[in-house]
Amino acid sequence: MKPDKEPRMKKILSTTVMIFLAVELFGCASVQKKFTRKPKEPAHRASAIYFEEGPYQKKYSSAYYYKTHFTFWKSFQSETIEELGGNQKRLERNVQEAYSHLSQLNQYLVPEKQAELRPMLDSLGHIQTQIESGAVSASQATGLRTELEKIERMVSSHFYYEKVKDALIPEKVDLGAQPPSS
């Protein structure tokens, strides 16, 4: 009986060794890849503020940003007017976006023009608070519609790009005297 078991044990042992060598040579890279920890991304990356002129300037001109915010404001303003009496969440979102873009638009104007735009911005802010406080009744909606249309007419006629292009903030900001060279 002993001679019968010995060749069988040799076969099992040699098969095991062959499998072990095959696994070692070719490996299980995909299995290893699954169980390897990936490095964590930081939650916050600090941004640098550059004061000197160089390759780190803003990407687009003030005119581009002004035109963009004006276009978005106009779109959200008209959607707000159309949505009065409709979906409350959509109405709130539209008036928030309209107010946000109008205030962003205000940042690209010189202080004199900002003072001209301020009453319309305040009025839109007041309307935003009314809308966010709850559902607007039908009687209130007509008054709000009239006020929103008035704001839209005033801003569209007095603050379109061609009319205010000379009143935009300058591209470069004077940071004061340059430090003395060493």
CORQUI-V645309 format. One record per backbone hydrogen bond with DSSP energy under -1.0 kcal/mol. NH is the residue of the N-H (numbers start at 0). CO is the residue of the C=O. E is the energy in kcal/mol with one decimal. If there is no record, write none. Layout:
nh: <NH | NH>
co: <CO | CO>
e: <E | E>
//
This chain:
nh: <4 | 5 | 6 | 8 | 9 | 10 | 11 | 12 | 13 | 14 | 15 | 16 | 17 | 18 | 19 | 20 | 21 | 22 | 23 | 24 | 25 | 26 | 31 | 32 | 33 | 34 | 64 | 65 | 66 | 67 | 68 | 69 | 70 | 71 | 72 | 73 | 74 | 75 | 76 | 77 | 78 | 79 | 80 | 81 | 82 | 85 | 90 | 91 | 92 | 93 | 94 | 95 | 96 | 97 | 98 | 99 | 100 | 101 | 102 | 103 | 104 | 105 | 107 | 108 | 109 | 113 | 114 | 115 | 116 | 117 | 120 | 121 | 122 | 123 | 124 | 125 | 126 | 127 | 128 | 129 | 130 | 131 | 132 | 140 | 141 | 143 | 144 | 145 | 146 | 147 | 148 | 149 | 150 | 151 | 152 | 153 | 154 | 155 | 156 | 157 | 158 | 162 | 163 | 164 | 166 | 168>
co: <0 | 1 | 2 | 4 | 5 | 6 | 7 | 8 | 9 | 10 | 11 | 12 | 13 | 14 | 15 | 16 | 17 | 18 | 19 | 20 | 21 | 22 | 27 | 28 | 29 | 30 | 60 | 61 | 62 | 63 | 64 | 65 | 66 | 67 | 68 | 69 | 70 | 71 | 72 | 73 | 74 | 75 | 76 | 77 | 78 | 82 | 86 | 87 | 88 | 89 | 90 | 91 | 92 | 93 | 94 | 95 | 96 | 97 | 98 | 99 | 100 | 101 | 104 | 105 | 166 | 109 | 110 | 111 | 112 | 113 | 116 | 117 | 118 | 119 | 120 | 121 | 122 | 123 | 124 | 125 | 126 | 127 | 128 | 136 | 137 | 139 | 140 | 141 | 142 | 143 | 144 | 145 | 146 | 147 | 148 | 149 | 150 | 151 | 152 | 153 | 154 | 159 | 159 | 160 | 163 | 107>
e: <-1.5 | -1.7 | -1.0 | -2.4 | -2.1 | -2.1 | -2.1 | -2.7 | -2.8 | -2.5 | -2.4 | -2.3 | -2.3 | -2.4 | -2.6 | -2.6 | -2.3 | -2.4 | -2.3 | -2.7 | -2.6 | -2.2 | -2.3 | -2.7 | -1.6 | -1.2 | -2.0 | -2.7 | -2.7 | -2.3 | -2.6 | -2.5 | -2.4 | -2.4 | -2.8 | -2.5 | -2.0 | -2.7 | -2.8 | -2.1 | -2.1 | -2.1 | -2.0 | -2.2 | -2.0 | -2.8 | -2.1 | -2.6 | -2.4 | -2.5 | -2.4 | -2.2 | -2.4 | -2.6 | -2.3 | -2.6 | -2.7 | -2.1 | -2.3 | -2.1 | -2.3 | -1.7 | -1.2 | -1.4 | -2.4 | -2.1 | -2.0 | -1.1 | -1.9 | -1.7 | -2.1 | -2.8 | -2.2 | -2.4 | -2.2 | -2.2 | -2.2 | -2.3 | -2.0 | -2.0 | -2.5 | -2.5 | -1.3 | -2.3 | -1.3 | -2.6 | -2.6 | -2.1 | -2.2 | -3.0 | -2.5 | -2.0 | -2.4 | -2.4 | -2.5 | -2.6 | -2.7 | -2.3 | -2.2 | -2.2 | -2.3 | -1.1 | -1.4 | -1.3 | -1.9 | -2.1>
//
